[in-house]
């Protein structure tokens, strides 16, 4: 998807203008100056939480690829389905609206079981694959950990872990807003705002909305509705710092997605099994030829829907000998999909499947 129009607004602290002064100085270079300049050359510190604590990426003995939210914007990655452009060995697929990552060839093609590539958002595990289609509107950093991570992330991290850390509340006002328009009449808006409520309480609020107006293909009625997509999400956070060594972070998020996500066609060379036959209602089965893989002869629009969200509380405190971090979370999601698996007219096969999960 190519974005043709993008408008960005940023809110930040006040800028103070200063006056620059210049004077003649001797053109001398000392050994100390040279050493200082040499020390400044090198890689800047990249802090990641691959081992559930903040560390320099160079000190983590794990195959990790980390990208900041700004870097994701610069390379055009706007959701989890596009993460395969970041890391070799990472492949992202989607079945009936499920997020199905594969790392080094290990993953699952089932949309109803937990994936061996674990997804964590702000330290909270997302067990339902249908929750994994995340829009990036307030991302601070994404880390991709390759290889078994069961020691720190549990049994569902056989192939690796995808960590998404979103922006948190700050004690200075700030924010951003973006609007973009792309092909297939796709309009995307997102916004983020943060600021203080008091000297010990701060908040942040983020939201995004994406609406694809035209589908990639046509159904049997000639309507370009195949692959239509509409999704929106919102995330709110409240940070309380009762003391200088402890904090409590409350977070709530919700997402909704509805899409026309299937366009079944008979396998090439097998059309004769359907075409020209008489259905039980007396209609003649037809399968008009098409060169578009997203076209279907079915007069029925297959759909997919997901709604879900969760609550979490993160308590952090500094002990004399360590830092204690406790994360408590609850997540719930519901969804369903229905499709015509034959891809011919009239409808020969209709599958309806509801999905619900609480954790």
N, C-alpha and C positions, 0 to 999 in steps of 0.2 A: 504494500500500500504506500503510495507516494503522496506526501503532504505537499500541497501547493500554496497554502496560506497559513501563516502562523503569527499570532499576536501574543506578546508576552508583557506582563506587567509585574513589576517587583516593588515591594515596599520594604524599606530598610530604615536604619537609624539616620539621624541627621548627620550631614557631612559638614565639617568645619573647614573653611578655607584658611590656608596659612600662606604666609609670604616667604618666598625663597630669597636667600642672600648668598652672594658669592664674593670670594676674596682670593687674592693671589697667595698660593702656598708653594713652598719649595717642592720641586719635582724629585722627591726622594722615595725610595722603596726600602723598607727594612725587612729583615728576615721574618720578623713576627707577622708583618702584613702578608707576606707570601704564604706563610703557614696557614694563616686564617683563610685566605682565598682558596687554598688547596682543600681545607676541611669543608668548605661550603659546596664543593663539587661532589655529586653523588645522588643516589636515589633518596627521595624524601620518605619519611616514615608513613607506611600504609597500615592503619590499625584495623584489625579484623577480630571477630569473635568466634573463630573456627573451633576453638577449644573451650567455648563458653566463658571466656574471659578476654578482656581487651589485650591484644598483643600486636607487636610489630609483625607484619606478614613475613619478613625475612627470618623470624625466629620460630615460625610454625612448621613443624616437621610433617606437613600434610600437603598433598597436591591441591592448591587453592587458587582459584581465579576470582579476583575481587574487582568490582566496578562501582563507582559512585553514581548517585542519581544524575549529576551533571554530565558524566560521561555517557550514560544511557541516552540522555536527550540528544547529545551531539552525534551519536551513531544511529539514532532513529529507533531505538528499542523502546516500545511503549507498553508491552505486556509480556506475560510469562511465555506465551507461544513463540516469541521472537528471541528467547534466550539462547537458542542453538547457534546464534551468530557470535556469541561471546567466547565459547569454549570448544576446542576440538574434543571429540569424543562424547559430546552432549547432543542428543537428538530429541526433539519435542514432537509428539504426535497428539492427536485429539480424536476421541471416539465418543459419539453421542454427548458432546459437550464436556468431556472429561479431560483433565490435564494429565498427560502421560509422558513423563520424561524418561529417557534412557541414558545411562552413563556407562560408557564402554560396552554397549550392547546389552546391558542388564536393565530390565524394566518389566512391565506387564501390559498386555493388550486388553485386559479386562477392565471395564469401567466401574466395577462395583467392589473391588478388593483394594486393600491398601498397597500403594506402590512401594517397591524396594528403594526408590529414590525419595527420601523424606523431604517434605516441604515445611519449613519453619518461617513464620512471620512474627517478628518481634519476640522471638523465643517461644512462641506457641505453635505446637504441632497441628497441621491441617490434615486430618485423616481422610477426609472425603475428597476424591480427585476432582469433583465438579466445583469445589471451592478454589481449586488451584489456578483458574483462569483469572489472574489478578491484573488489573490495570495499574500502571505505574504513574501515579499522580503526586505521591508524597514520599518517594523512595529516597532514603539516605545512602544505603549501600546494599549491594547484592554480592553474596559469596557463593561459589560453587565448589563443593568439596568432593573430590573423586576418591573412590575406594570405600571399603567397609568402614562405617563410623559408629558401629553398634556400642562401643564402649561409652561414648558420651551422648549418643542420640537414640539409643534403643534398637529394638529388633527390626524396625522398619527402615533401616539405613544400610542395607546390605550393599547397595551399589554406590551410595553417596548421599549428599545432603545439598539442598538448595536453601540458603538463608536469605531472607529479605528483611532488612531493618528499615522501618519507616521513620520519618522525621518526628521528633518529639517536641513538647512544649519548650519554649524559651522565655526568659524573663526580659526580653526586649521585643517590641512589636515588629512584625515582619510578615511577609506573605508573597504569593505569586499567583498569577492566573494565566492560562493559556487557552487559545482557541485555534483549531486547525480544521481545514477542509481537505478531503482527499477524494479519490475516484470512487465511483459507485455512490455518489451523493453521501459520503460519510462525513458527519460533523462530530467533532470531539471538543469537549470543554472540560477543564479541570481547574481547581483552585485550592490554595492552601493559605491559612492564616494562623498566626500564633501571637501570643502576648501575655503579659502578666495580669493577674486579677488582684493580687496583693504582693507584698514582698516575699511571701513564702508559697504562693499558689500561682501556677501558670496553666495556660490551656493551649490546645491546637485543634484545628478543624480542617479536614480535607475532604474533597468530593470530586467525583468525575462522572461524566456522562458521554456515551458514544452511541450514535444512531446511524446505521447504514440504511440509506433510503432506497437503494436499488440492489437487487440480487445479482449473483454471478451468472445465473441461468434461469430458464423459463420452465414452467410446469406445463402439463398437458392442455391447459386452458389458454396458453400464450402469455401468462402473467410472469413478469420478471421478479419473482419472489423467492426463488431458491437462494439460500445462503444469506437471507436478510438477518441482521443482527442488531439488537438494542440492549445495552447494559449500562447500569449505573451503580455507583458505590459511594459510601460515606464512612469516614473514620473520625472519631473524636477522642481526645486524650486530655486528662487532667493530672497535673503534677503537683504534689504537695511535698514540701521540704520542711518538716517540723524542726529538724536540727541541722547542723552543718555537716553531719556524718550519716544522715539517713534520708531516705526519700520513698514516697509511695506514688506509683504511677497507675492510674486507672485508664482503661482503654475500652472502647466499644466500636464495633464496625458492623456494617450491613451491606449486602450486595444483592442485586437482582439482574437476571439475564434471561432474555427470550429471543430465540433465533429459529429461523427455518433452516435446519442444519443438514438435511439429507437430500440427495438427488440420485436415487438408485436407477440403474439401467441394466438390462439383460447383458450378460457377458457376450462380447463379440463372437458371432458364429452360432449363438444359441437362440437367436430371435425366432427361429421357426417353431420353437416349442410353444411360443405364445401367439405370434402374429397369425391372424386369420381364424383362430379358434373361436368357439362360441362359449361365452361365459354362462353361468347358471341362470342369469337374468335375461338371457337372450341376446345380449350385446356382443358385437364382434370385437375381439381384442385387437388393438392396433399398437404399433410402435413406429411412429414416423422417424425416418433417418435424421441424425443430427451430428454435427462435428464438434459441438460444445459438450465437454464431459460433465458439465453441471446442469445440462438440460435433462428433463425427464418427461415421459409421456403420461405419467400419473397425474390425474386431475386433483389429487389430494396433496396439500402442503404439509410435509413432515415437519414437526416442531420439536423444540427442546427448551425446557425452562428450568431455572435454578434460582432459589432464594435461600439466603442463609446469612449468618452473622455470629458474633460471639462477644463475650465479655472477658476481660483479663485484669489481674492486679499484680503488679510487680513491686515487691518490697526489697529495698536495698539498704544495707547498713554496713558501716565499717567497724569491724571487731579489732581488738588489739593485735590479733595474729592473722586475720584474713578478712576478706569481704564476703558478706552473706547476701545472696540473691535468691529470693523465693518468688516463683511465678505460679499463680493460680488462674485457671482459665476454664471457660465453658463455651462450647461451640455447638451449633445446631444448623442443619441445612436440609432442605427439601427440594425435590426436583422430579421431573418426569420427562419422558420422551415418547413420541409416537412416530411411526413411519410406515410407508408402503414399500415393502421389500421387493416387489416385482418390477416396479418401474414401468408399467404399461397401463393402458386404459381398457376397461374400467379397473377399479381397485380389486386386486386378487388377494392380497395379504396385508393385513393391518396389525401392527404390534404396538401395544401400549404398556409402558412400564413406569410405575411410580417408584421413587427412591426417597428414603428418609433416614437421617442419621443424627444422633445426639451423642455428645461426648464432653 
